[in-house]
Amino acid sequence: MQSCTGAKDILRSRMRAAAAALTPEARRAGDRVLADRLLALPELKGAETVLLFCGVGTEPDTRPIAEALWAAGKQVLFPKCLPHRRMEARAVRGMEELVPGVFGIPEPGGDCPAVERGKIDMVLVPAVCYDRSRFRLGQGGGYYDRWLSGFSGFTVGLCRDCVLQDRVPTEDHDCRVDLLLTETRRFLR
């Protein structure tokens, strides 16, 4: 019998390949649709403080989302990885405040102020893929699952249609998002 960790690793590999197989034009078009759908959410319009991720590789590009949120006067946060697979949310006023992080992922510089979890209204949660029950398959570090375990605000996932799964392998610590958006679908708790 295959372990859940092994099943997750196999699925991660397959989903990364599926997303990488999209043309750059298809990825950009999908990114625009996902950003538009997210920015139209009433939950986002009512949120004052939003934690985004910085999309890298085949992940959705979140820069246009951040720019729109700053233009709307929202406080935009990005995660900073800490030792022992922990993370914190830090306020950022512009993309130029992001620096290469531990995994090469842009993250807030040391002078960006940390923001308490309880002061955050919404979190955009990254994933390699999601399933129709809103469970995510992350990169495997557990940073978000640990951080989200104490979060009571609204969580949203963005998922390309080509990597949406019927079911991803889950363990007790895996968190699901409140709302999942694809280019064509919407899954709400």
C-alpha positions in Angstrom: 0.0 0.0 0.0 1.4 3.4 -1.0 1.9 6.0 1.7 0.0 9.3 1.5 3.3 11.1 1.3 4.3 8.9 -1.7 0.9 9.5 -3.4 1.3 13.2 -2.9 4.7 13.2 -4.4 3.5 11.4 -7.5 0.5 13.7 -7.9 2.8 16.8 -7.4 5.0 15.6 -10.2 2.1 14.9 -12.6 0.4 18.2 -11.8 3.5 20.3 -12.3 4.0 18.6 -15.6 0.4 19.3 -16.6 0.7 23.0 -15.7 4.1 23.2 -17.5 2.6 21.8 -20.6 0.4 24.9 -21.0 1.8 27.5 -23.4 2.9 30.7 -21.9 0.0 32.4 -23.7 -2.5 30.0 -22.1 -1.0 30.5 -18.7 -1.2 34.3 -19.0 -4.8 34.1 -20.3 -5.7 31.8 -17.4 -4.0 34.1 -14.9 -6.1 37.1 -16.2 -9.3 35.1 -15.7 -8.3 33.9 -12.2 -7.3 37.4 -11.2 -10.5 38.9 -12.5 -12.6 36.3 -10.7 -10.8 36.8 -7.5 -11.0 40.6 -7.6 -14.7 40.5 -8.2 -15.4 38.6 -5.0 -17.5 40.4 -2.5 -15.4 38.8 0.3 -12.4 40.5 -1.2 -14.1 43.9 -1.6 -14.9 43.8 2.1 -11.4 42.7 3.2 -9.0 45.3 4.4 -5.9 43.1 4.8 -5.1 40.3 2.4 -2.2 37.8 2.4 -1.2 36.8 -1.1 1.5 34.4 -2.3 4.0 35.4 -4.9 3.3 33.0 -7.9 6.4 31.4 -9.3 6.9 28.9 -12.1 3.5 27.6 -13.3 1.6 29.1 -10.3 -0.9 31.9 -11.1 0.8 35.3 -11.4 -0.4 37.3 -8.4 1.3 40.6 -9.3 -1.7 42.1 -11.0 -3.8 41.1 -8.0 -1.4 42.8 -5.6 -1.4 45.9 -7.8 -5.2 46.1 -7.9 -5.4 45.7 -4.1 -2.8 48.4 -3.5 -4.8 50.7 -5.9 -7.9 49.9 -3.9 -6.2 51.0 -0.7 -5.9 47.5 0.8 -3.1 46.3 3.0 -1.2 43.6 1.1 0.8 41.0 2.8 3.2 38.3 1.6 4.5 35.3 3.5 8.1 35.2 4.9 9.5 31.7 5.6 11.0 31.3 9.0 13.2 28.6 10.6 11.5 25.3 11.6 9.0 25.4 8.7 7.1 28.4 10.1 6.0 31.5 8.3 4.7 34.9 9.1 2.7 37.5 7.1 4.5 40.8 6.4 3.0 44.0 5.0 4.4 45.1 1.6 3.8 48.4 -0.1 5.1 47.4 -3.5 6.6 44.5 -5.4 10.1 46.1 -5.1 10.0 45.3 -1.3 10.2 41.6 -2.1 13.6 39.9 -2.1 14.7 36.3 -2.9 13.7 34.0 -0.1 14.8 30.6 1.2 13.4 28.7 -1.8 14.1 31.4 -4.3 10.5 32.6 -3.9 10.2 36.4 -3.5 9.3 37.3 0.0 9.1 40.5 2.1 12.4 42.0 3.1 13.5 42.3 6.8 12.2 45.8 7.2 8.6 44.9 6.2 6.5 44.8 9.3 4.9 41.5 10.5 1.1 41.5 10.8 -0.7 39.3 13.4 -2.8 36.5 12.0 -5.9 37.8 13.7 -5.7 41.1 11.8 -5.8 39.4 8.4 -9.2 39.2 6.6 -8.4 37.0 3.7 -5.6 34.6 2.6 -4.9 33.5 -1.0 -3.6 30.0 -0.5 -1.1 28.5 -3.0 -1.1 24.9 -4.2 0.2 22.6 -6.9 -3.4 21.6 -7.4 -6.8 21.4 -5.6 -9.7 19.0 -5.6 -13.4 19.7 -5.9 -13.7 19.4 -2.1 -11.4 22.4 -1.8 -8.4 20.4 -0.4 -5.0 21.5 -1.7 -1.8 19.7 -2.5 0.9 22.1 -1.5 4.6 22.1 -2.3 5.2 19.7 0.6 6.8 21.9 3.2 3.7 22.3 5.4 4.2 26.0 5.9 0.6 27.0 5.0 -1.0 24.0 6.8 0.7 25.0 10.0 0.0 28.7 9.6 -3.7 28.2 8.6 -4.4 25.9 11.6 -4.8 29.1 13.7 -6.5 31.3 11.1 -10.2 32.2 11.3 -10.5 34.5 8.3 -11.6 33.7 4.7 -9.4 31.5 2.6 -9.4 31.3 -1.2 -7.6 29.0 -3.6 -6.8 29.6 -7.3 -6.5 26.5 -9.5 -6.0 26.1 -13.2 -8.8 23.9 -14.7 -6.1 21.6 -16.1 -4.9 20.6 -12.6 -8.3 20.4 -10.8 -8.6 16.9 -9.3 -11.6 14.9 -8.1 -9.7 14.1 -5.0 -6.2 14.8 -3.6 -4.6 12.6 -1.0 -5.1 14.2 2.5 -3.9 13.8 6.0 -5.4 15.0 9.3 -3.3 18.3 9.2 -4.3 19.2 5.6 -6.5 22.3 5.4 -9.2 23.1 2.8 -10.0 26.6 1.6 -13.3 28.3 2.0 -13.6 29.1 -1.7 -11.9 27.6 -4.7 -11.9 29.4 -8.1 -10.8 27.9 -11.4 -11.0 29.6 -14.8 -14.5 28.1 -15.2 -15.7 26.7 -11.8 -16.4 27.8 -8.3 -16.4 25.6 -5.2 -17.7 27.1 -1.9 -17.9 25.6 1.5 
